[in-house]
Amino acid sequence: MKRSFAFFALVCAILFGCAATAGAQSKALKKDVKKRVKELTKEGWKPLASSSTLEYAFSKYRTYLEEDPENRIELIGIAIGKNVKIGRENAIMNGITSYASRAKAQVVGKMKGLMSSEASSTPEEEIDKFGAAYESGVNTKIAGLVKQHLVLVKENKDGSKEFNVYMSIDEAKAKKAREEAALAAKKQAALGVLSQQVEEFIGEPVEAE
C-alpha cells in the first residue's frame, strides 16, 4: 500500500513538474512574441491579405515551430518589389536559396577541413564542383517541401514594397532531399575517399542563419 502511494506521489510530482515547465515555456514564448511583434509593428510590417492580427499570426507560427523544434525548421525569405505576387514569390525563393547556400557552405567547409587534416588527394576543385551541384540540387528539391505560414509586407518611401515570408520545413523530409541532392552531385565530381564522409555531413541539420 505504501509503495503504491509512493509511486502515485512520484507520478504526480513528475506530471506537476512537466506542467510547470510547459507553463514557463509558454510564458516565455508569449513574452518573446510580444516583443518581436512590437518591433515589427514599429518597423511598419503588416500581415499581407489576412484578417488576423500580426500578434495572432506570429504567435501561431512560433507555437507551431516550438511544438517540434527538432523537426520543424524555420526559413525566412525577404524581397523587395512593387508587385505583390512577384514580391512574395521572390521572397519565398530567396528563403529557399539561402537554405541551399548554407547547406552547401556547411558541407563543403567540413570536406575541405577534412581534406587538409588528413592530407587527402582530392583536388579542391572537385569539392567545389560537388558543392555547386549539391547546392543546385538542394535548391530544387527543397522548393516543394517548404510550408508557408505568414507573409508580412511593408511600404517603402519610394513606393516599393518589402516582403517578409515566414516558412518552415520538415527536417526528416529535408534530410532526404539533401541526401538525394548529394547522391546526384557525387556523380559530377571525383571526391575519392571523401565520398564516404559526405553522407555523414549531409545528415547533419543545416545551421540557422
C-alpha positions in Angstrom: 0.0 0.0 0.0 2.8 2.4 1.0 4.6 1.5 -2.2 1.5 2.3 -4.3 1.1 5.6 -2.6 4.8 6.5 -3.0 4.6 5.6 -6.8 1.4 7.7 -7.1 3.1 10.6 -5.4 6.1 10.3 -7.7 3.9 10.3 -10.8 2.0 13.3 -9.6 5.3 15.1 -8.9 6.6 14.3 -12.4 3.4 15.5 -14.0 3.4 18.7 -12.0 7.0 19.3 -12.9 6.2 18.8 -16.6 3.2 21.1 -16.4 5.2 23.8 -14.6 8.0 23.6 -17.3 5.5 23.8 -20.1 3.8 26.7 -18.4 7.1 28.5 -18.1 8.0 27.9 -21.7 4.6 29.1 -22.8 5.0 32.3 -20.9 8.5 32.9 -22.3 7.2 32.3 -25.8 4.3 34.8 -25.4 6.8 37.3 -24.0 9.2 36.8 -26.9 6.3 37.0 -29.4 5.0 40.3 -27.9 8.5 41.8 -28.0 9.1 40.7 -31.7 5.6 41.9 -32.8 6.2 45.3 -31.2 9.5 45.6 -33.2 7.8 44.5 -36.4 4.9 46.9 -35.9 7.3 49.8 -35.2 9.2 49.0 -38.4 5.9 49.2 -40.4 5.3 45.5 -41.1 1.7 44.2 -41.6 0.2 40.8 -42.5 -0.5 40.5 -46.2 -4.1 39.8 -47.2 -5.0 38.5 -43.8 -7.8 39.3 -41.4 -5.7 38.1 -38.4 -3.7 40.4 -36.3 0.1 40.4 -36.5 0.4 39.2 -32.9 -2.0 36.3 -33.5 -0.4 35.2 -36.8 3.1 35.4 -35.5 2.2 33.6 -32.2 0.6 30.8 -34.2 3.8 30.5 -36.3 6.1 30.4 -33.4 3.9 28.0 -31.5 4.0 25.7 -34.5 7.8 25.7 -34.5 8.1 25.2 -30.8 5.8 22.2 -30.7 8.5 20.2 -32.6 11.7 22.3 -32.5 14.0 19.4 -33.7 11.9 18.7 -36.8 10.2 22.0 -37.7 12.9 24.2 -39.1 12.4 27.9 -39.6 13.0 29.5 -43.0 12.7 33.3 -43.7 12.7 34.9 -47.1 12.9 38.6 -47.9 12.4 40.5 -51.2 11.6 44.0 -52.5 9.2 44.8 -55.3 6.1 46.7 -56.4 4.0 43.7 -57.5 2.6 41.7 -54.6 2.5 38.3 -56.2 6.1 38.6 -57.7 7.4 40.1 -54.4 6.0 37.3 -52.3 7.3 34.6 -54.7 10.7 36.1 -54.8 10.8 36.2 -51.0 10.0 32.5 -50.9 12.7 31.7 -53.5 15.2 33.8 -51.5 14.5 31.8 -48.4 14.9 28.6 -50.2 18.1 29.8 -51.9 19.5 30.9 -48.5 18.9 27.4 -47.1 20.6 25.7 -50.1 23.6 28.1 -49.9 24.0 27.4 -46.1 23.7 23.6 -46.8 26.5 23.8 -49.4 28.7 26.0 -47.2 28.4 23.7 -44.2 29.2 20.5 -46.2 32.0 22.0 -48.3 33.6 23.6 -45.3 33.8 20.3 -43.5 35.0 18.5 -46.5 37.9 21.0 -47.0 38.7 20.9 -43.3 38.9 17.1 -43.5 40.9 17.3 -46.7 43.6 19.5 -45.1 43.8 17.5 -41.8 44.0 14.1 -43.5 46.2 15.1 -46.4 43.5 13.9 -48.9 44.5 13.7 -52.5 41.1 15.0 -53.6 41.6 18.3 -55.6 39.8 21.3 -54.1 38.3 22.0 -57.5 36.4 18.7 -57.3 35.0 19.6 -53.9 33.8 23.0 -55.3 32.3 21.1 -58.3 30.4 18.9 -55.9 29.3 21.9 -53.8 27.8 23.7 -56.8 25.9 20.7 -57.9 24.8 19.9 -54.4 23.5 23.5 -53.8 21.6 23.4 -57.0 20.0 20.0 -56.2 19.0 21.1 -52.7 17.5 24.3 -54.0 15.3 22.4 -56.4 14.3 19.6 -54.1 13.6 21.8 -51.1 11.2 24.1 -53.0 8.4 21.5 -53.0 8.8 20.9 -49.2 8.5 24.4 -47.8 5.4 25.3 -45.9 4.4 29.0 -45.9 2.9 30.3 -42.7 3.0 34.1 -42.7 3.6 36.9 -45.2 4.4 40.4 -44.0 4.6 43.5 -46.2 6.0 46.9 -45.6 5.5 50.1 -47.7 8.8 51.9 -48.5 9.0 55.6 -49.1 9.9 55.1 -52.8 6.7 53.3 -53.4 8.1 49.8 -53.4 7.1 47.1 -51.0 9.2 44.8 -48.9 8.0 41.3 -48.3 9.0 39.0 -45.4 7.8 35.4 -45.7 8.0 33.1 -42.7 8.2 29.4 -43.6 9.1 26.1 -42.2 10.4 22.8 -43.4 10.2 19.3 -42.0 13.8 18.2 -41.2 13.2 14.5 -41.9 12.0 15.4 -45.4 14.7 18.0 -45.8 17.4 15.4 -44.9 16.1 13.0 -47.5 16.2 15.8 -50.1 19.8 16.7 -49.1 20.8 13.0 -49.4 19.2 12.8 -52.9 20.9 16.0 -54.0 24.3 14.8 -52.7 23.9 11.4 -54.5 23.4 13.2 -57.8 26.2 15.7 -57.1 28.7 12.9 -56.3 28.3 11.7 -59.9 29.6 15.1 -61.1 32.8 15.2 -59.1 35.7 12.9 -58.3 35.7 13.0 -54.5 37.8 10.0 -53.9 38.0 8.9 -50.2 36.0 12.0 -49.2 32.9 10.5 -50.8 32.4 8.3 -47.8 32.4 11.2 -45.4 29.8 13.2 -47.4 26.9 11.1 -46.2 27.7 11.9 -42.6 27.9 15.6 -43.2 24.7 15.6 -45.2 22.8 14.0 -42.4 23.5 16.9 -40.0 20.8 19.6 -39.9 21.6 22.8 -41.8 22.7 25.6 -39.4 20.4 28.5 -39.0 21.3 31.9 -40.3 
